[in-house]
Every structure is written in C-alpha cells, then in structure tokens.
Amino acid sequence: MAAALRTRGTMAGVVLLAACFAAVPADGQIGRRAPPPVRVLPGAQSEPTFGGVDFRIRTGDDDLRFDSTAWIDLIFANGKQSCGLKAWKEDTWGNGSTHEAACNLSPPRSLSELRTARVILNYFSDPDPNNFVTWDNWNVNSVVMSAVNPGTKAVPVLCVGADPLVRMKGDLRSIDLRSFASTC
C-alpha cells in the first residue's frame, strides 16, 4: 500500500485517509456501535414441519368392499409418498361409514409443502369373473387431510366433500383431490 501511495503521489494518500475517516462513527466510538439488525429475506424463514398426516374418509351410498384396497399418494416437488388407507381383505367400509388412517412423513414436511402437494386418492378392486365378482364401485363423500405432530393440535390442510365427491370404479381408479375446492 505504501508503494502505491509513493507512486501515485500525495493526492492518493489524502483520498485514502479521507475514506478511512469517513468510516469512523460521528460519536468517535470506534467498535462500540451496536451491530445493524439482521435482515431476514422473505421466504428464508423456516416453517415448522410435521411428521405425519391423518386422513378421515367418509364413504357415501356405495361401500368399499373387503376385496378392495385404497391409498393416497402425496406428490411433493421433491418426491412422492404413499399412505395406506385400507388393506386388501380388511373389513368392508360400509355405506355412510367414516374411517381414519395415519401416515408418517419421511422427511417431515412444512405446511406449505402439504398445502401444495398433489393428493391422489387411489383404489384397486380384485375382480374375479370366474366367481361373478366385478369391479367394486365406491362412493367417496369426503376426505380431510390434517398435518400432525405428537402433542400438538392437528392442522387441516385439505377438506373436500360432496354427495358424492367422487364415484370410484373400474375406469376411475385414481383422482387428484386437489381438483376439488378445499374448504379449509
């Protein structure tokens, strides 16, 4: 630095010296000023995450038979997770019945991830024409999905319903529940 001052003349030194003094606070207390407040950029704050989701499904005027399965696929921007609702050969979900299922999330997800995920309701029936068993038809009247953590109140993130909301059948075995207007 000294060599640069010698080669550029005294005017460069005056400018450098003035720049140094301009950085000194007006009260002369170098190093005693409070640091400026830290600014958090929008979107940089971390949201709480949830380790699970609970589903509450209401069947309409057509049941889900014991030989059918049902599950939900959650499609996130960075992956997919399947959540079982009813296993094959479990009891029939009778007309007008309500059923609940819990699903652990790995990794845990934020509310914004859960609110923007595609929520695909799927079902599969096991038709057996040799025994006169046809595709099961299933009326779904409502689905509520809530974010949960142990010891905290559940937060509804998807609430859809109608009479029926959808009639699942052989040629309609999956549907994106986000295609319906949520009331929560």
N, C-alpha and C positions, 0 to 999 in steps of 0.2 A: 504494500500500500504506500509506504514511504517513497519507494522508487517511482510509483505512478504520480505522486504529488510533485516530486522533483522534475519529472519530465513534462508535466502539463502546466507548471507554473503555479503561482500563488493563488490565482483565482479558483482553481480546482480545490485547493485546500479550504478556502473560505466557504465554498458551496458545501463541501463535505462537513465542515464544522457546523454550519447552519442547519444542515439536515439532522445532525446528532442532537442539537439543542431543541429542535422542533419536536423531537420525540419525548422530551422531558415534560412531565405534567406541570401545569401552571402553578400548582402549590409547591413545587420543588421537591416533593416527597417521592423520590425515585424508589420503585419497588414496594411501596406501601399502598398502592391503589388496589381496591377490590377488583378481582377479575371480572371481565364482562360476563353477563349472563349467557349460559349455554343455550343456543337456539336449537330446537328440535325441528327438523324438517318435516313437513306434512307427510304422513304415511310412514315415517320412520319409527313411530311409537309402536311398541309391541302390544298386541292384543292378548288377552288371556286365552288359553287354549283349553279344549275339552277332550277328555279321554274316552268319551263314549257318546252314543246317541241311543235314545229309546224311541221305539215305534209303537203307536197304538192304531190298530186297523179295525175298522168296523165293516162286517160283511152285510150285504143287503139281502134281497129276496131270493138269492140263489147261492147255495153253500159252496165251500171249498172242500172237496171230498178227501177221505183219508189217503187215497192213492195219488194225491197231487202234492207238489212242493211249491213253496213260494219264498222269494228272497228279494232283497233290494240291493242294487249296485249303486254305490256312491262314486261318481266320476268327478275327480278333482283335476285342477290344471296340471298337477304333477303326479297323478296316479289314480288307481281305482281300488275300491274295497267292497267286498261283498258281505252282506249281512243276512243271515238266515232268519226267516220268519216262521216257516212251517216245514218240517221234515217229512219225507215220504213215509206213509203208513202211520203218521201221527193221527190223533183223533180228528174227525171232520170238524171244520169250522161251520157250525150251523147257521141257518138264516138269522139275521139280526144279532149275531154274536160279536163281541169285542175281544180282541186278542192283543197282547203286548209282547214285545221282543226287545232285548237289549243287545247292543253291538259295541264291542270295544274298538276304539280307533287307534291305529298304529301307522304313522305317528299321530299324536294328538293334533286336533285342528282348531283353528280360530273360528269365531262366529262368521266372519266374512267369508272364509273358505266354505263353511257349511251352508251359508245362505246362497252361494253362487254355484255350488256343486250340482251337477245333474243327478237327479234321484230317479232311478229306473226301477219300477216295480215289475217283477218277472214271476211267471208261474209256469209249471210244467205238469201236465197230466200224463198218465200212463195208459193210453187207450189199448184195449185188447179186443180186437174184432172177433176173435175165437170165442170169447166169453161174453159177447154183446156189451162190452164196456166201451163207451165212446169218450171223446174229449170231455173233460169236466168244464162246465161253464161256471164262472164265479163273478157275482156282482160285488164290487167294492164300493162302499158308500163313503168312507172317509179314511184318510191317513194323516196322522200327526207325527212329525219327527221333532224331537227335542234334544238339545245338547245337554249333556250331564257330566258332572264331576262328583265324586264321593263327598258327601257333606254339604253340597250346595243345592240351591233350587234349580230345577230343570228350566231351560230357556227354549221355548218353542221357536223353531226355525222354518217349519213348513206345516201348514194346516190347510188341507184341501178336502172338499166334500160336496156331495150332491146325492140324488136318489135315482139311479145310481151315479156314482162318479165315473165308473168305467165298468164295462162287462168284459171280463177276460174270457177268452175262448180259444179254440184251436188255431184260428187265424189271427188272434191278437193276444200274444203271449207275453208282451212287454210294452210298457208305456212310460214315457218320461213324465213324472208327476209335476215337474216344473212347467209343463204345458197348460196347467190349470192355475187360476189366480189363487194365491195363498191369502188367507185371512189373518195371518199372524206376522 
